[in-house]
Amino acid sequence: MPHDVIVVGAGPAGSTAARLLARQGASVLLLERARFPRDKPCGGGVTIRAASLTDVDLSPVIERTIYGARFSLRLGGHFDRWYPQPLTYMTQRRHLDAYLAELACEAGADFHDGEPLRTVEVDGGVIVRTDRGSYNSSVLIAADGANGLAARTAGLHPQFEEAVALEGNAHFSPEIPAAWRELVALDLGGLAGGYGWIFPKGDHLNVGVGAWKYAASTLRPKLADLCSRYHLDAVGLENLRGHYLPIRIAGSPAVRGPVLAIGDAAGLIDPLSGEGIHMAFVSARLAVMTVLRHLAGEFADLSPYQMVLDRRIQPELSASRRLQELFHFAPPPYLAMMRVSQRFWLLFCQLIRGETTYQGFLHQASALGFLANIFASWAQRRKLSRLAVIR
């Protein structure tokens, strides 16, 4: 029996889309290559901005609530800033993703985990083949991440800038030190286009570094340095793994015929933070709105999803990208402002909490907006020149 929609990938984007579609009466098949619960490389931070976009209670999978940040420049001295309200929730993807997939099942989605996709055929509708069989649908939603097959095998080729990250876990038993329970550490200025982080979980610290792909060779020594700075055993890190961060290029295709891409599969990573859960929730909702109206005959195709990405989402991503270029061009003054300016810190907190947007942040911090526009294009040219030398 054909399904209305097949969703490939049961991360936050895919499971959210499957749940919302099933709740509206659509017949949904949710395919996932791994057997759940499964772990996945990710810092596991769900900002208040991201959490506010979901209509489900995330408390069963929240391990820490973050109220502050410890900032440092190139592993030098640090300072702490605190906020009276929550900034970010900390979870683990093995718990978060399993929980969201369970909610999708409760809404009526048919969940097949441990069943990797093999091929996709598009001919009016969609035929998806796995090792267990073939499935038909009217629409395919590619939500299988940056390295997923669904979009590519269907002929949809989103365009990304490439960043990479390396992370591991410093385990504590039975409890992590009290000083780390409500704040994260962010080290800036030491990685090309990225940063180092320490995120607290229930019984461990997630420790990681990220940078542009051309600087991938620096990640392992930088991670060791970060561990040394905070007296953590780099050799003893558990679950050490690298992963790819796709950052959407403006105008990148997200729709081809009956196929659309959401979340990381569409490159919807925040350029400044490297965080993807927020846009996973956003893009899932936008995709569901389009798909439901298409199934109802209101939309002839899925192109409205592409239009809303380009008109509403890409301007935010582009603003984040400009801020990223500015902050990495001049991290010392940025950190100095974070340390001494209460207004700047409050704007930063409002951004994380979803009380302002990146565009609103640039508007309110008018000097930053002016500088961001100047340095973004310069930094992009510098990056391209470095890539040319490497090649």
N, C-alpha and C positions, 0 to 999 in steps of 0.2 A: 504493500500500500504506500503510495507516494506521501511524502511529508510536504508541508507548506514551506518549511525552512530547515536547512541543515546548517548547524553551527559547528565549525571545526576549531577546537581549542577551548578548554574549560578553565581558563584563567579568569580574572575579574571581569574582563570585557565579555568573553564568550558566555560565561555562566549568567551574567547579568542580562545579556541580550536574550538568552534562552528562557530565563525566568519571566522576563517582561512579555515576551511573545506568547509563551504558554499561558500566562495569566489572562491574556486577551483572547484566548481560544484558538490560537494557531497550533497546528501540529508541528512539533519541533523535535528534531534529533540532534543531540549534543554529542559530538565525537571528540575523544581525547586519546592521544597516543599512549600516554603513561597510565599505569594502574594507580588509582588514588587510594590513600593519600600519598602524594609525592612531593618532594621538596623541589624548589626552583631557585636559582640564583636571583636574589633580590634583597635590597636593604630591608624590606618589610615595613616601611613607614607609610601609614595612611594619614595624610594631613587632615585637619579638620575641614579644610576646603573640599577634599575628596569625600570624606565621610558624610558631609552634608548633602551630597548628591545621590546617596543611596537611601532607599526607603526601608532598609532592613537594619535590625539591631546588630551591630558588630561586636557588642560586649563579650559574647562567648569566646571570641578568638583574640581579644585584646590582651596583651601581656604587660604592657607598660603604657602610661600616659605621660607625655613629655611636656614640661613647662619651661624649659630653658635650653640654652645652647652654650657650649664652650668653644670659643673661637681662638684660633692661632694662625700665625703667618709663617709658613715654611718651617713648621715644627719648632718655632720659638716659644716665647712666653705666651700664656693664654689669659683670657679674661672670660667671665661668665655673665650672661644676660638672662634675666628671668621675666616671665609674664604671668599675671595672676590667673589666666584661663588656659585651658589645654591648647597646645599647638599641633601636636601630632600623636597619633596612636601607634604603638609598635605591635606588630604581629609577626607570624611566620607564614610564608606562603603555603606550606604544606597544610596548615590549619585553615587559613583564610580561603584558599581555593576549594578545599573539600567542603567547607561550610557553604560557600556560595553555590557549588554544584548540587549539594543536598537541597538547598532552597529551590533551585531550578527543577529538581525532580518533584518536590512537593507541589510545585505549581503546575506540573503535568508534562514536563519535558522528558523525553526518553534518553537516558544517559548511557552511553557506551564508553567506558574507560578501558584502557589497555587495547585499543583498536586504532592503530595508526592508519592515516589516509595513505593511499598509494597513487591514485590518479583521479583527475576530475575531467569530465567531458561536459562541454557547454553546447547545447543545440536547442535553443528555445528555452528549455528548462536545464536542469543540472543532473548529471549522474556522477555519484561519488563511489569509488571502489576502494575497498579495504581487503585485508586477507580473509575476512569473514563473509564478504558478500558485496553486493552493490545496493545503492540507495538512490532514490529519485526525489527531487524537490523542485519547487518553483524558484527558490532563492537559496544562495549559498552565502553565509557570512564567514569570512576568513578571520579567525581570532586566535591563530596558533603562533603568534609571536614573530619576532624579527627573523628567525630562521625557519619559519613555517613553510609548508609546501602548498597550502590551499590556494593562495592568491597566484603564485607563480604557475602552478600547473593549470590554472584556469585562464592563463594568459594575461593576468593583471600584474603589472610590475611597478609597484610604488618606488619612488626615488628617495634615497636617504643620504644624509651625512652620517659618517660612521664614528662612533665612540665605543670604547671598551672599558670594562671594569674587572677588577680582581678582588675577591672577598673571601673571608673565612670567619670562623667562630672561635672565640676564646671562652672556653667553658668554665663555669664556676659552680661548685657544689657545696651546700645546697642553694646558695643565694649569691647573686652578684654583689659587689661592694655597694654600700649605701650611697656613696657619692655619685654613682652612675645610674641610679634608679629613675631619675626624672629629667635627665638632660642628655643631649647628644653632643658629640664633639665634631667640629668641622675645621679642617686645616686647609687653608687657601694659599694659593700662590706657588705651590711646589709642583704642580702637574699641568701639562699643556691642555687648557680648556676644561680641566676637571678639579677634583679636590679629594681629600681624604676624609673618612668619617668613622665614627664609632657610635653604634646604635645599640641601646640596651634592650635585651629580651628577658624572658622569665628567668633563665638560668645561664645565660651567656651574653657576651658582647659580640655583635656583628661588626667586624673590622674590615674596611675596604678602601680602595682607591679607584678613581676613574679618570680617563683622559681621552683625547682624540686618538683614533686608531693608529696614526703615524707614530705616537709615543708609547705604543703598547710594550715595547721592550723595557720601559722604565718602571712598569707597574710592580713587578716583584720586588726590586730593591726599595721602591718607595713604600710598599706595604711593610717591609721589614723595618724601615726607618720609623714609620708611624707606630708600629708596635713597640719599638725601643723607646720612643718618646714617652709613651704612657705605661712603660714597664710591663708589657705583655709579651708572652713567648711566641714569637713569629713561627718558630719551628713546630710548636705544638698546636697551631691553629687547625681546627677540624673543618671538614667539608670545604677545603680550599678549592675555589673554582672561578673561572672567568666567564664573562658573558658579554654579549654584543648589545649596544644601545643604539637603535635607529632613530635618527632625528629627521623628521619630514622636511623635504625641500618644498618650498611654496609651489603650488600648482601640481604636485605629485598626484597621479591618478589613484583614486580610491574606489572606483566603480568600473566594472566592465560587464555590460550586459546584465545577467541576473546575479552577478557576484559583487560583493562589496567587502572592504577590509576595515576592521576596527582595532583600536588599541595599538599595541606594538606592531602588529601586522601592517598597520597603516603608517607607522613611523611617528605615532603621536606621543613622543617622549618630550617632557619639559626640558628645553635646552639648558636652562640655568641650573636646575636641580638634578636632572637626570631621572626624575620621578615619573612613573608611568601610570600609576593606579588612578589618579585623578582623571586623566584623559581616557582611560579605559572605561570608567563609568560614564563620562560625558559622551563618548562616541557610541557606546552601546545604546544609550537612550536615543540619540539622534538617529541611529540606524533603525531601531525598532519603530520609531515614528514613521520613517520613510517606508519600511517594509510593510507595515500594517496598511498604510494607505495604498501601496502598490497592490497588495493582495486583494484589497477591497475594490480595486478598479479606479481609484481616484488619481493615481499616478500611472502613466503609461510605462515608466521604467524607474530605475533607482537613481537617476541623475540628481534629484533634489538633495540626496545625501552629499554628493560631491559639492554641490553649490553651497550647502550650509557649512561644510568644512572650510571651503575657500573664503567664505564671506564672514563667518562668525568665529571659527576656531583658529584659522591660520594667522589673523592679526595678533591674537594673544601669543601664539608660538613665536611669531616674528619679534614681538616686543621682548619676550623672554630671551630670544637669541641676541638681541641688541644689548640687553643688560649683561648677558654672559660675556660678550666681547669686551664690554666696558670694564667689568669687574676683573677680568683676567688680564686686561691691559695694565690696570693700575690697582692691584689688590691692597697695597698699604693705605692709601687714602680711604678706600672703601671700608677697611677694617677700623680705621681711626674714626670714621663717622659712626660705625656700628657701636663703637665703644663710648664715644662722648656725646652723641646726639640722641636724646630720648625720642625726638620726633622721627628720626630715621629708623630706630629700633621698632617703634610702634607701627610704622608703615610696613616694615618687614613682617611683623607679627600679623597685621591685618591681611597681608598677602597670603600667608600660610593658612590663615583661618578662613579665607574666602570672603573677607569683608571688603576687599578691593581687588582689582585685576592688575595684571602687568601693565596694561595701558593706563589704568588709573594711577598706578604707582609712579610711572614715568611722568604723568601729568602733575601729580602732587609734588614730586621731587623734581621740579622744573629744570634745575641745573643738570641733574642726571639725564633727563630726557634729551637736552641739548647735546651733552657730551656723548651719549649713546649713539645718536645719529651720526656724529662726526667719526667716532672710533670704530663703529661696527664695520663700515666698508673698508677702512684701513686694516683692521684686524683680519678680515676675510681675505684681503689680498696677501697679507703676510702668511696666512695659513696656506694659501694656494702655492706661494713661492716655496715654502718648506716642503710641501708635497712634491713639487717638481724636482727639488734637489734629491729627495728620497728615491724617487722613481728613476 
